[in-house]
Amino acid sequence: MRVHITDVRSGDRLSEDIFNSFGLHVLSKGTTLNEKELSRMYQHQIDFLEIELRPNKVSEVAAAEPTNSYYNPLLRPLYHDAVAGAEQLFERALIEGRVYEEDVRESFQPLVENFRTERDVVSLLLMLNSQDDYTYQHSVQVGMLSYYIARWLNWDEEETVRAGKAGFLHDVGKCKIAEAILNKPSKLSDEEYEEIKNHPQHGYDILERSFKDSAIALAALQHHERLDGTGYPNGISGNEIHPLARVVAVADVYSAMISSRVYQEKRDLLIVLKELYSLSFNELDPDFTHTFIRHMIPNFIGKKVELSNGQSGTIIMTHPTDYFRPLVRVDDEFIDLSVSRAIEIKEIIM
Protein backbone atom coordinates (compact mmCIF):
# COMPACT_ATOMS: atom_id res chain seq x y z
CA MET A 1 0.00 0.00 0.00
CA ARG A 2 1.77 3.13 -1.25
CA VAL A 3 1.15 6.28 0.86
CA HIS A 4 2.55 9.77 1.14
CA ILE A 5 4.44 10.47 4.36
CA THR A 6 1.72 12.93 5.42
CA ASP A 7 -0.81 10.06 5.38
CA VAL A 8 1.17 7.80 7.72
CA ARG A 9 -0.60 6.83 10.95
CA SER A 10 0.99 5.81 14.24
CA GLY A 11 1.43 2.04 14.21
CA ASP A 12 1.68 1.60 10.41
CA ARG A 13 4.28 -1.03 9.40
CA LEU A 14 6.65 -0.83 6.46
CA SER A 15 6.14 -3.50 3.81
CA GLU A 16 9.43 -2.61 2.04
CA ASP A 17 12.87 -1.35 3.04
CA ILE A 18 13.31 2.44 2.79
CA PHE A 19 16.29 4.00 1.03
CA ASN A 20 17.03 7.70 0.54
CA SER A 21 17.89 9.36 -2.78
CA PHE A 22 21.58 8.44 -2.33
CA GLY A 23 20.77 4.76 -1.84
CA LEU A 24 21.44 4.83 1.91
CA HIS A 25 19.32 2.38 3.91
CA VAL A 26 17.01 4.33 6.24
CA LEU A 27 14.47 1.86 7.69
CA SER A 28 13.85 -1.88 7.34
CA LYS A 29 10.78 -3.76 6.17
CA GLY A 30 8.48 -4.57 9.10
CA THR A 31 9.38 -1.44 11.11
CA THR A 32 6.48 0.01 13.09
CA LEU A 33 6.24 3.74 12.42
CA ASN A 34 6.05 6.18 15.31
CA GLU A 35 7.51 9.62 16.08
CA LYS A 36 11.17 8.57 15.91
CA GLU A 37 10.76 6.79 12.57
CA LEU A 38 8.73 9.64 11.04
CA SER A 39 11.35 12.17 12.10
CA ARG A 40 14.09 10.06 10.52
CA MET A 41 12.22 9.86 7.19
CA TYR A 42 11.70 13.63 7.17
CA GLN A 43 15.42 14.11 7.72
CA HIS A 44 16.12 11.93 4.67
CA GLN A 45 13.41 13.70 2.61
CA ILE A 46 11.39 10.52 2.04
CA ASP A 47 8.09 11.41 0.38
CA PHE A 48 6.41 8.07 -0.43
CA LEU A 49 6.64 4.65 1.21
CA GLU A 50 5.02 1.22 1.13
CA ILE A 51 3.12 0.09 4.23
CA GLU A 52 1.20 -3.05 5.12
CA LEU A 53 -2.55 -2.98 4.49
CA ARG A 54 -4.48 -1.50 7.37
CA PRO A 55 -7.56 -3.17 8.91
CA ASN A 56 -10.77 -2.04 7.24
CA LYS A 57 -12.39 -1.08 10.53
CA VAL A 58 -11.82 2.57 11.39
CA SER A 59 -12.83 3.91 14.76
CA GLU A 60 -15.26 6.80 14.89
CA VAL A 61 -12.58 9.00 16.41
CA ALA A 62 -10.06 8.24 13.67
CA ALA A 63 -12.70 8.67 10.97
CA ALA A 64 -13.55 12.11 12.31
CA GLU A 65 -9.95 13.33 12.12
CA PRO A 66 -8.22 14.55 8.96
CA THR A 67 -6.40 11.80 7.07
CA ASN A 68 -3.57 13.99 5.85
CA SER A 69 -1.95 14.44 9.28
CA TYR A 70 -0.10 12.22 11.69
CA TYR A 71 -2.68 12.83 14.38
CA ASN A 72 -2.55 11.96 18.07
CA PRO A 73 -6.15 11.98 19.43
CA LEU A 74 -4.89 12.46 23.00
CA LEU A 75 -3.92 16.05 22.20
CA ARG A 76 -7.48 17.33 21.74
CA PRO A 77 -8.72 16.88 25.35
CA LEU A 78 -5.33 17.90 26.71
CA TYR A 79 -5.47 21.06 24.62
CA HIS A 80 -8.91 21.95 26.00
CA ASP A 81 -7.72 21.21 29.55
CA ALA A 82 -4.72 23.50 29.04
CA VAL A 83 -6.95 26.32 27.76
CA ALA A 84 -9.21 25.97 30.81
CA GLY A 85 -6.12 25.86 33.02
CA ALA A 86 -4.79 29.06 31.46
CA GLU A 87 -8.04 30.85 32.28
CA GLN A 88 -7.87 29.76 35.91
CA LEU A 89 -4.20 30.74 36.07
CA PHE A 90 -4.98 34.24 34.78
CA GLU A 91 -7.82 34.64 37.28
CA ARG A 92 -5.60 33.62 40.19
CA ALA A 93 -2.81 35.91 38.98
CA LEU A 94 -5.22 38.86 39.00
CA ILE A 95 -6.31 38.15 42.56
CA GLU A 96 -2.99 37.12 44.11
CA GLY A 97 -0.49 38.91 41.86
CA ARG A 98 1.47 35.75 41.10
CA VAL A 99 1.27 32.30 39.51
CA TYR A 100 2.24 28.98 41.01
CA GLU A 101 4.49 26.27 39.60
CA GLU A 102 1.99 23.53 40.42
CA ASP A 103 -0.75 25.34 38.46
CA VAL A 104 1.50 25.60 35.41
CA ARG A 105 2.50 21.96 35.75
CA GLU A 106 -1.11 20.77 35.99
CA SER A 107 -2.32 22.94 33.11
CA PHE A 108 0.46 22.72 30.55
CA GLN A 109 2.81 19.87 31.35
CA PRO A 110 0.42 17.03 30.36
CA LEU A 111 0.18 18.57 26.90
CA VAL A 112 3.96 18.82 26.59
CA GLU A 113 4.43 15.21 27.63
CA ASN A 114 2.00 13.98 24.97
CA PHE A 115 3.41 15.83 21.98
CA ARG A 116 4.06 13.24 19.30
CA THR A 117 5.17 15.02 16.13
CA GLU A 118 5.22 18.55 14.80
CA ARG A 119 2.43 17.57 12.40
CA ASP A 120 0.07 16.85 15.28
CA VAL A 121 0.59 20.33 16.68
CA VAL A 122 0.05 22.10 13.38
CA SER A 123 -3.13 20.16 12.61
CA LEU A 124 -4.42 20.72 16.12
CA LEU A 125 -3.81 24.46 16.00
CA LEU A 126 -5.66 24.82 12.72
CA MET A 127 -8.56 22.59 13.79
CA LEU A 128 -9.15 24.03 17.25
CA ASN A 129 -8.88 27.74 16.53
CA SER A 130 -12.13 29.47 17.38
CA GLN A 131 -13.27 32.93 18.34
CA ASP A 132 -13.93 31.74 21.90
CA ASP A 133 -11.38 32.28 24.67
CA TYR A 134 -8.82 33.77 22.28
CA THR A 135 -6.49 34.99 25.05
CA TYR A 136 -6.28 31.56 26.69
CA GLN A 137 -6.07 29.58 23.43
CA HIS A 138 -3.33 31.94 22.31
CA SER A 139 -1.36 31.29 25.51
CA VAL A 140 -1.53 27.53 24.97
CA GLN A 141 -0.62 27.84 21.28
CA VAL A 142 2.37 30.07 21.98
CA GLY A 143 3.54 27.63 24.65
CA MET A 144 3.27 24.71 22.23
CA LEU A 145 4.99 26.54 19.40
CA SER A 146 7.76 27.91 21.62
CA TYR A 147 8.45 24.35 22.79
CA TYR A 148 8.79 23.16 19.21
CA ILE A 149 10.88 26.09 18.00
CA ALA A 150 13.34 25.44 20.84
CA ARG A 151 13.42 21.75 19.96
CA TRP A 152 14.00 22.51 16.28
CA LEU A 153 16.87 24.80 17.35
CA ASN A 154 18.39 21.75 19.09
CA TRP A 155 18.15 23.25 22.56
CA ASP A 156 18.43 20.61 25.28
CA GLU A 157 15.28 19.17 26.86
CA GLU A 158 15.40 21.41 29.92
CA GLU A 159 15.71 24.54 27.79
CA THR A 160 12.99 23.29 25.44
CA VAL A 161 10.52 22.75 28.30
CA ARG A 162 11.52 26.15 29.69
CA ALA A 163 10.69 27.76 26.35
CA GLY A 164 7.27 26.12 26.34
CA LYS A 165 6.62 27.39 29.86
CA ALA A 166 7.71 30.92 28.91
CA GLY A 167 5.40 30.85 25.90
CA PHE A 168 2.48 29.60 27.97
CA LEU A 169 2.93 32.44 30.49
CA HIS A 170 3.96 35.24 28.13
CA ASP A 171 0.58 37.03 28.19
CA VAL A 172 -0.30 36.56 31.87
CA GLY A 173 -0.09 40.34 32.29
CA LYS A 174 -3.30 40.61 30.28
CA CYS A 175 -5.14 39.52 33.41
CA LYS A 176 -4.85 43.17 34.47
CA ILE A 177 -6.34 44.50 31.21
CA ALA A 178 -10.11 45.02 31.06
CA GLU A 179 -11.92 42.34 29.06
CA ALA A 180 -13.80 45.07 27.19
CA ILE A 181 -10.46 46.14 25.71
CA LEU A 182 -9.09 42.62 25.13
CA ASN A 183 -12.23 41.49 23.33
CA LYS A 184 -13.15 44.74 21.57
CA PRO A 185 -14.41 43.84 18.04
CA SER A 186 -13.38 47.15 16.50
CA LYS A 187 -10.18 49.16 16.32
CA LEU A 188 -8.73 50.22 19.65
CA SER A 189 -8.53 53.89 20.53
CA ASP A 190 -5.11 55.38 21.22
CA GLU A 191 -5.80 55.25 24.96
CA GLU A 192 -6.90 51.60 24.78
CA TYR A 193 -3.83 50.65 22.76
CA GLU A 194 -1.58 52.30 25.32
CA GLU A 195 -3.33 50.26 28.00
CA ILE A 196 -2.76 47.04 26.04
CA LYS A 197 0.94 47.93 25.77
CA ASN A 198 1.20 47.72 29.56
CA HIS A 199 0.62 43.95 29.63
CA PRO A 200 4.31 42.95 29.15
CA GLN A 201 5.29 44.98 32.23
CA HIS A 202 2.35 43.55 34.21
CA GLY A 203 3.43 40.05 33.17
CA TYR A 204 7.03 40.69 34.18
CA ASP A 205 5.95 41.93 37.62
CA ILE A 206 3.78 38.85 38.19
CA LEU A 207 6.35 36.31 36.98
CA GLU A 208 9.30 37.99 38.67
CA ARG A 209 7.47 37.50 41.96
CA SER A 210 6.56 33.91 41.05
CA PHE A 211 9.77 32.23 39.85
CA LYS A 212 13.46 32.27 40.61
CA ASP A 213 14.16 31.93 36.89
CA SER A 214 14.28 35.55 35.71
CA ALA A 215 14.30 34.52 32.03
CA ILE A 216 10.62 33.48 32.27
CA ALA A 217 9.74 37.01 33.40
CA LEU A 218 12.01 38.58 30.76
CA ALA A 219 10.26 36.59 28.02
CA ALA A 220 6.95 38.14 29.11
CA LEU A 221 8.49 41.61 29.31
CA GLN A 222 10.26 41.47 25.94
CA HIS A 223 8.05 39.38 23.63
CA HIS A 224 6.83 42.53 21.85
CA GLU A 225 10.33 43.99 21.49
CA ARG A 226 11.76 43.89 17.97
CA LEU A 227 15.32 43.52 16.68
CA ASP A 228 15.18 46.91 14.94
CA GLY A 229 14.08 48.68 18.13
CA THR A 230 10.49 49.36 17.00
CA GLY A 231 8.83 47.21 19.68
CA TYR A 232 7.58 47.91 23.19
CA PRO A 233 7.58 48.50 26.14
CA ASN A 234 11.24 49.65 26.22
CA GLY A 235 12.28 49.86 22.57
CA ILE A 236 15.36 47.68 23.04
CA SER A 237 16.97 45.97 20.04
CA GLY A 238 19.23 43.16 18.85
CA ASN A 239 20.98 41.10 21.49
CA GLU A 240 19.46 43.23 24.24
CA ILE A 241 16.41 40.98 23.76
CA HIS A 242 16.74 37.69 25.64
CA PRO A 243 16.88 34.59 23.37
CA LEU A 244 13.86 33.12 25.15
CA ALA A 245 11.87 36.26 24.36
CA ARG A 246 12.94 36.04 20.71
CA VAL A 247 11.64 32.47 20.48
CA VAL A 248 8.34 33.45 22.12
CA ALA A 249 8.03 36.44 19.78
CA VAL A 250 8.07 34.20 16.70
CA ALA A 251 5.46 31.87 18.23
CA ASP A 252 3.37 34.84 19.38
CA VAL A 253 3.23 36.51 15.97
CA TYR A 254 2.44 33.25 14.18
CA SER A 255 -0.35 32.29 16.58
CA ALA A 256 -1.90 35.76 16.35
CA MET A 257 -1.85 35.62 12.54
CA ILE A 258 -3.53 32.22 12.20
CA SER A 259 -6.13 32.72 14.93
CA SER A 260 -9.82 33.42 14.50
CA ARG A 261 -10.98 36.44 16.41
CA VAL A 262 -14.11 38.55 16.36
CA TYR A 263 -12.39 40.95 13.95
CA GLN A 264 -10.19 38.46 12.09
CA GLU A 265 -10.86 35.28 10.13
CA LYS A 266 -8.34 32.47 9.96
CA ARG A 267 -5.78 33.25 7.28
CA ASP A 268 -4.10 31.11 4.65
CA LEU A 269 -1.11 29.31 6.15
CA LEU A 270 1.16 30.14 3.21
CA ILE A 271 0.36 33.86 3.38
CA VAL A 272 1.01 33.86 7.12
CA LEU A 273 4.39 32.17 6.71
CA LYS A 274 5.33 34.63 3.95
CA GLU A 275 4.52 37.53 6.24
CA LEU A 276 6.52 35.93 9.02
CA TYR A 277 9.42 35.50 6.59
CA SER A 278 9.32 39.19 5.67
CA LEU A 279 9.42 40.14 9.37
CA SER A 280 12.60 38.10 9.82
CA PHE A 281 14.65 40.72 7.98
CA ASN A 282 14.11 43.51 10.50
CA GLU A 283 11.83 42.64 13.42
CA LEU A 284 12.04 38.93 14.33
CA ASP A 285 15.15 36.83 14.92
CA PRO A 286 16.06 35.51 11.44
CA ASP A 287 17.61 32.23 12.61
CA PHE A 288 14.67 31.38 14.86
CA THR A 289 12.10 32.43 12.24
CA HIS A 290 13.69 30.55 9.35
CA THR A 291 14.07 27.43 11.51
CA PHE A 292 10.36 27.63 12.31
CA ILE A 293 9.36 28.11 8.66
CA ARG A 294 11.66 25.33 7.45
CA HIS A 295 9.95 22.85 9.76
CA MET A 296 6.46 24.09 8.94
CA ILE A 297 6.82 23.96 5.16
CA PRO A 298 6.54 20.13 4.83
CA ASN A 299 2.91 20.47 5.90
CA PHE A 300 2.16 21.84 2.43
CA ILE A 301 3.00 18.54 0.71
CA GLY A 302 -0.17 17.03 -0.70
CA LYS A 303 -2.11 20.30 -0.51
CA LYS A 304 -4.03 21.53 -3.57
CA VAL A 305 -3.14 25.01 -4.79
CA GLU A 306 -4.33 27.62 -7.25
CA LEU A 307 -1.52 29.16 -9.29
CA SER A 308 -1.26 32.71 -10.55
CA ASN A 309 -1.55 31.47 -14.17
CA GLY A 310 -5.03 30.08 -13.45
CA GLN A 311 -3.99 26.43 -13.19
CA SER A 312 -4.66 24.24 -10.17
CA GLY A 313 -2.38 21.49 -8.92
CA THR A 314 -0.91 19.62 -5.96
CA ILE A 315 2.30 20.35 -4.08
CA ILE A 316 4.57 17.32 -4.53
CA MET A 317 7.84 18.45 -3.00
CA THR A 318 9.05 21.53 -1.14
CA HIS A 319 12.27 23.39 -1.84
CA PRO A 320 14.87 23.27 0.99
CA THR A 321 15.76 26.98 0.74
CA ASP A 322 13.26 28.64 -1.61
CA TYR A 323 10.47 27.97 0.87
CA PHE A 324 7.48 29.28 -1.06
CA ARG A 325 8.33 27.86 -4.49
CA PRO A 326 7.68 24.10 -4.36
CA LEU A 327 7.29 21.49 -7.08
CA VAL A 328 3.64 21.38 -8.20
CA ARG A 329 1.94 18.69 -10.25
CA VAL A 330 -0.71 19.96 -12.67
CA ASP A 331 -2.39 16.95 -14.32
CA ASP A 332 0.55 15.09 -15.90
CA GLU A 333 2.86 18.11 -15.86
CA PHE A 334 5.33 19.11 -13.13
CA ILE A 335 6.02 22.81 -12.53
CA ASP A 336 9.07 23.71 -10.47
CA LEU A 337 8.20 27.16 -9.14
CA SER A 338 11.82 27.71 -8.08
CA VAL A 339 12.61 27.69 -11.81
CA SER A 340 9.35 29.10 -13.24
CA ARG A 341 9.68 32.42 -11.43
CA ALA A 342 6.78 34.10 -13.28
CA ILE A 343 4.29 31.70 -11.65
CA GLU A 344 3.35 31.91 -7.99
CA ILE A 345 0.99 30.13 -5.63
CA LYS A 346 -2.10 32.28 -5.33
CA GLU A 347 -3.98 30.27 -2.74
CA ILE A 348 -4.00 26.99 -0.85
CA ILE A 349 -7.31 25.42 -1.90
CA MET A 350 -7.39 22.61 0.67
Secondary structure per residue as TSV (DSSP state, phi and psi in degrees):
chain	resnum	aa	ss	phi	psi
A	1	M	-	360.0	111.3
A	2	R	E	-87.2	125.7
A	3	V	E	-134.2	155.5
A	4	H	E	-78.8	152.8
A	5	I	G	-59.9	-28.2
A	6	T	G	-73.3	-11.8
A	7	D	G	-99.2	1.7
A	8	V	-	-69.9	138.6
A	9	R	-	-112.0	150.8
A	10	S	T	-56.9	129.4
A	11	G	T	97.9	-10.1
A	12	D	-	-59.7	149.0
A	13	R	B	-119.0	137.3
A	14	L	B	-69.4	135.2
A	15	S	S	-100.5	-4.9
A	16	E	S	-143.4	155.5
A	17	D	-	-62.8	150.4
A	18	I	E	-110.2	130.7
A	19	F	E	-125.1	146.4
A	20	N	-	-84.6	-177.2
A	21	S	T	-65.5	-15.8
A	22	F	T	-96.7	3.3
A	23	G	-	85.6	7.7
A	24	L	-	-79.1	132.4
A	25	H	E	-69.0	127.7
A	26	V	E	-106.8	-52.7
A	27	L	E	-141.9	152.2
A	28	S	-	-96.8	153.4
A	29	K	T	-52.9	138.1
A	30	G	T	91.6	-8.1
A	31	T	-	-66.2	133.1
A	32	T	B	-83.2	130.6
A	33	L	-	-93.3	122.0
A	34	N	-	-135.9	-162.4
A	35	E	H	-55.8	-47.8
A	36	K	H	-60.7	-43.9
A	37	E	H	-69.1	-40.3
A	38	L	H	-61.6	-43.8
A	39	S	H	-60.1	-41.3
A	40	R	H	-64.5	-40.9
A	41	M	H	-66.8	-37.4
A	42	Y	H	-61.7	-41.7
A	43	Q	H	-60.8	-33.9
A	44	H	T	-93.9	8.2
A	45	Q	T	56.5	43.6
A	46	I	-	-81.7	126.5
A	47	D	-	-102.5	-42.1
A	48	F	E	-125.1	149.6
A	49	L	E	-151.5	162.0
A	50	E	E	-102.8	126.3
A	51	I	B	-122.0	162.0
A	52	E	-	-69.3	151.1
A	53	L	-	-58.5	137.9
A	54	R	-	-86.7	155.8
A	55	P	-	-59.5	147.6
A	56	N	S	-68.6	-30.5
A	57	K	-	-72.4	126.8
A	58	V	-	-120.6	127.7
A	59	S	-	-65.3	157.1
A	60	E	H	-61.3	-36.1
A	61	V	H	-65.6	-47.2
A	62	A	H	-64.2	-38.6
A	63	A	H	-65.8	-28.2
A	64	A	H	-80.9	-15.5
A	65	E	S	-92.7	155.9
A	66	P	-	-63.6	142.7
A	67	T	T	-88.1	-6.9
A	68	N	T	-99.3	22.5
A	69	S	S	-137.7	151.8
A	70	Y	-	-86.5	88.7
A	71	Y	-	-101.6	132.7
A	72	N	-	-105.1	107.6
A	73	P	T	-63.8	-17.6
A	74	L	T	-65.4	-24.4
A	75	L	H	-68.6	-31.9
A	76	R	H	-59.9	-56.6
A	77	P	H	-64.2	-33.6
A	78	L	H	-66.5	-36.7
A	79	Y	H	-61.9	-48.6
A	80	H	H	-62.1	-39.9
A	81	D	H	-62.7	-39.7
A	82	A	H	-67.4	-38.1
A	83	V	H	-63.4	-45.2
A	84	A	H	-62.9	-38.7
A	85	G	H	-65.0	-37.5
A	86	A	H	-63.4	-40.5
A	87	E	H	-62.1	-45.2
A	88	Q	H	-64.8	-37.9
A	89	L	H	-63.7	-42.3
A	90	F	H	-63.4	-43.3
A	91	E	H	-62.6	-42.2
A	92	R	H	-68.3	-36.7
A	93	A	H	-64.3	-35.8
A	94	L	H	-65.9	-40.9
A	95	I	H	-76.2	-45.5
A	96	E	H	-102.5	-10.8
A	97	G	S	75.3	16.9
A	98	R	-	-160.4	166.4
A	99	V	-	-119.1	163.7
A	100	Y	-	-120.9	139.9
A	101	E	H	-55.1	-41.4
A	102	E	H	-65.4	-32.2
A	103	D	H	-68.3	-41.4
A	104	V	H	-64.5	-43.6
A	105	R	H	-62.3	-43.7
A	106	E	H	-69.0	-34.9
A	107	S	H	-80.7	-45.9
A	108	F	H	-107.4	-33.8
A	109	Q	H	-61.4	-38.9
A	110	P	H	-58.9	-34.0
A	111	L	H	-67.9	-44.6
A	112	V	H	-58.8	-44.5
A	113	E	H	-69.4	-16.8
A	114	N	T	-107.6	8.6
A	115	F	-	-60.9	135.2
A	116	R	-	-109.5	-58.8
A	117	T	-	-142.2	162.6
A	118	E	H	-57.0	-35.4
A	119	R	H	-61.8	-37.9
A	120	D	H	-58.0	-46.8
A	121	V	H	-64.4	-45.6
A	122	V	H	-60.9	-48.8
A	123	S	H	-60.8	-41.3
A	124	L	H	-64.7	-43.5
A	125	L	H	-59.6	-44.6
A	126	L	H	-71.7	-32.4
A	127	M	H	-76.6	-37.7
A	128	L	H	-95.3	-5.4
A	129	N	-	-58.4	131.5
A	130	S	-	-147.0	173.1
A	131	Q	S	-81.9	-5.3
A	132	D	T	-86.6	140.9
A	133	D	T	52.9	44.2
A	134	Y	H	-55.7	-46.9
A	135	T	H	-57.8	-41.6
A	136	Y	H	-78.8	-39.3
A	137	Q	H	-59.7	-43.6
A	138	H	H	-60.0	-41.0
A	139	S	H	-61.2	-43.8
A	140	V	H	-66.3	-44.3
A	141	Q	H	-60.5	-45.5
A	142	V	H	-65.8	-35.3
A	143	G	H	-63.4	-45.9
A	144	M	H	-61.5	-48.3
A	145	L	H	-68.3	-37.1
A	146	S	H	-62.9	-39.9
A	147	Y	H	-58.0	-47.2
A	148	Y	H	-71.9	-37.9
A	149	I	H	-59.7	-45.5
A	150	A	H	-61.4	-40.2
A	151	R	H	-65.3	-42.1
A	152	W	H	-67.2	-24.0
A	153	L	T	-82.8	1.2
A	154	N	T	66.5	29.4
A	155	W	-	-68.6	154.1
A	156	D	-	-70.3	169.5
A	157	E	H	-61.1	-39.9
A	158	E	H	-62.4	-44.4
A	159	E	H	-68.4	-33.6
A	160	T	H	-66.6	-45.8
A	161	V	H	-64.2	-38.2
A	162	R	H	-61.6	-40.2
A	163	A	H	-64.5	-41.8
A	164	G	H	-61.0	-42.3
A	165	K	H	-63.1	-43.2
A	166	A	H	-62.9	-41.1
A	167	G	H	-65.2	-41.2
A	168	F	H	-61.6	-34.7
A	169	L	H	-99.4	1.3
A	170	H	T	-61.3	-30.2
A	171	D	T	-104.9	15.7
A	172	V	G	-59.7	-24.9
A	173	G	G	-63.2	-17.4
A	174	K	G	-68.2	-12.4
A	175	C	G	-60.8	-22.6
A	176	K	G	-94.4	2.0
A	177	I	S	-100.1	135.7
A	178	A	-	-59.1	137.4
A	179	E	H	-60.5	-31.0
A	180	A	H	-61.1	-30.9
A	181	I	H	-81.7	-45.6
A	182	L	H	-60.4	-36.9
A	183	N	T	-106.6	15.2
A	184	K	-	-62.5	126.1
A	185	P	S	-78.7	-11.2
A	186	S	S	-115.9	179.1
A	187	K	-	-62.1	138.8
A	188	L	-	-72.6	146.5
A	189	S	-	-73.4	168.5
A	190	D	H	-60.3	-40.0
A	191	E	H	-66.5	-40.9
A	192	E	H	-66.4	-38.6
A	193	Y	H	-65.4	-39.1
A	194	E	H	-64.2	-34.8
A	195	E	H	-66.8	-43.5
A	196	I	H	-57.4	-40.0
A	197	K	T	-67.4	-7.2
A	198	N	T	-83.4	-12.3
A	199	H	H	-66.0	-30.9
A	200	P	H	-63.1	-39.9
A	201	Q	H	-67.7	-42.0
A	202	H	H	-58.7	-44.0
A	203	G	H	-62.8	-42.6
A	204	Y	H	-59.6	-45.6
A	205	D	H	-61.2	-41.9
A	206	I	H	-66.9	-47.3
A	207	L	H	-75.4	-29.8
A	208	E	H	-66.9	-30.9
A	209	R	H	-79.7	-16.6
A	210	S	H	-98.0	-30.2
A	211	F	-	-132.7	149.2
A	212	K	S	-73.4	-26.2
A	213	D	-	-76.9	102.6
A	214	S	H	-68.4	-21.7
A	215	A	H	-64.8	-32.4
A	216	I	H	-61.8	-43.8
A	217	A	H	-68.2	-39.3
A	218	L	H	-64.5	-34.8
A	219	A	H	-62.6	-39.7
A	220	A	H	-67.1	-41.5
A	221	L	H	-66.9	-36.3
A	222	Q	H	-108.4	5.2
A	223	H	T	-70.0	-12.3
A	224	H	T	-104.6	4.3
A	225	E	-	-74.9	153.9
A	226	R	-	-129.0	149.5
A	227	L	T	-57.6	-31.3
A	228	D	T	-88.4	6.4
A	229	G	S	85.0	7.9
A	230	T	-	-90.2	1.1
A	231	G	-	-87.2	-168.2
A	232	Y	S	-141.3	161.8
A	233	P	S	-91.2	-12.6
A	234	N	S	-113.1	-2.8
A	235	G	-	64.2	29.9
A	236	I	-	-78.4	169.8
A	237	S	-	-145.5	168.1
A	238	G	G	51.3	-133.5
A	239	N	G	-73.8	-2.5
A	240	E	G	-67.1	-22.3
A	241	I	S	-86.1	127.7
A	242	H	-	-62.2	140.5
A	243	P	H	-53.7	-37.0
A	244	L	H	-63.5	-39.0
A	245	A	H	-67.3	-33.5
A	246	R	H	-70.2	-35.2
A	247	V	H	-64.9	-49.0
A	248	V	H	-62.1	-34.8
A	249	A	H	-61.3	-42.7
A	250	V	H	-63.0	-47.3
A	251	A	H	-63.0	-39.1
A	252	D	H	-64.5	-46.3
A	253	V	H	-66.0	-43.1
A	254	Y	H	-62.7	-48.3
A	255	S	H	-60.7	-42.1
A	256	A	H	-62.9	-37.6
A	257	M	H	-70.0	-36.8
A	258	I	H	-88.1	-9.6
A	259	S	-	-81.2	148.1
A	260	S	-	-84.6	130.3
A	261	R	B	-136.4	172.5
A	262	V	T	-60.3	-25.8
A	263	Y	T	-112.9	10.5
A	264	Q	B	-148.5	126.3
A	265	E	-	-83.3	159.8
A	266	K	-	-58.8	141.7
A	267	R	-	-112.6	156.2
A	268	D	-	-58.5	131.4
A	269	L	H	-58.8	-39.7
A	270	L	H	-64.6	-43.8
A	271	I	H	-62.6	-41.1
A	272	V	H	-62.2	-45.5
A	273	L	H	-65.9	-34.9
A	274	K	H	-63.7	-41.9
A	275	E	H	-65.8	-39.8
A	276	L	H	-62.0	-41.5
A	277	Y	H	-60.5	-42.9
A	278	S	H	-65.2	-33.3
A	279	L	H	-71.0	-18.9
A	280	S	T	-72.8	-9.1
A	281	F	T	-92.3	-8.5
A	282	N	T	-147.7	-30.2
A	283	E	T	-108.3	-45.1
A	284	L	S	-102.1	153.5
A	285	D	-	-57.9	120.0
A	286	P	H	-65.7	-39.3
A	287	D	H	-64.5	-47.3
A	288	F	H	-65.0	-41.9
A	289	T	H	-67.6	-44.2
A	290	H	H	-68.5	-34.8
A	291	T	H	-62.1	-44.0
A	292	F	H	-60.9	-49.4
A	293	I	H	-62.9	-42.9
A	294	R	H	-59.9	-33.4
A	295	H	H	-86.9	-16.9
A	296	M	H	-85.3	-32.6
A	297	I	G	-54.8	-39.4
A	298	P	G	-56.6	-17.8
A	299	N	G	-67.7	-13.4
A	300	F	G	-79.1	-21.1
A	301	I	T	-60.0	129.2
A	302	G	T	92.0	-8.4
A	303	K	-	-80.5	144.3
A	304	K	E	-86.1	141.7
A	305	V	E	-134.5	153.9
A	306	E	E	-104.7	128.6
A	307	L	E	-94.4	161.0
A	308	S	T	-67.8	-16.0
A	309	N	T	-89.6	6.3
A	310	G	S	93.7	-10.6
A	311	Q	-	-82.0	157.0
A	312	S	E	-120.9	145.0
A	313	G	E	-158.5	-166.8
A	314	T	E	-127.3	134.1
A	315	I	E	-71.0	123.1
A	316	I	E	-100.8	-38.5
A	317	M	E	-152.3	141.2
A	318	T	-	-96.7	156.8
A	319	H	-	-90.5	135.1
A	320	P	S	-65.9	-24.1
A	321	T	S	-125.5	-33.5
A	322	D	S	-91.2	77.0
A	323	Y	T	-53.5	-38.5
A	324	F	T	-102.2	18.2
A	325	R	-	-130.4	76.1
A	326	P	-	-82.7	-179.0
A	327	L	E	-89.0	126.0
A	328	V	E	-119.6	133.5
A	329	R	E	-96.7	124.3
A	330	V	E	-117.6	105.1
A	331	D	T	56.7	-118.7
A	332	D	T	-98.9	8.6
A	333	E	E	-106.3	145.7
A	334	F	E	-113.0	128.3
A	335	I	E	-115.7	115.9
A	336	D	E	-90.1	103.4
A	337	L	T	-68.2	-17.9
A	338	S	T	-72.8	-17.6
A	339	V	T	-101.8	-45.3
A	340	S	-	-83.9	79.3
A	341	R	T	-70.4	-19.0
A	342	A	T	-76.6	-14.1
A	343	I	-	-106.0	137.1
A	344	E	-	-131.1	161.7
A	345	I	E	-79.0	123.0
A	346	K	E	-86.8	-39.4
A	347	E	E	-161.3	144.3
A	348	I	E	-83.6	117.8
A	349	I	-	-78.9	-42.0
A	350	M	-	-159.0	360.0
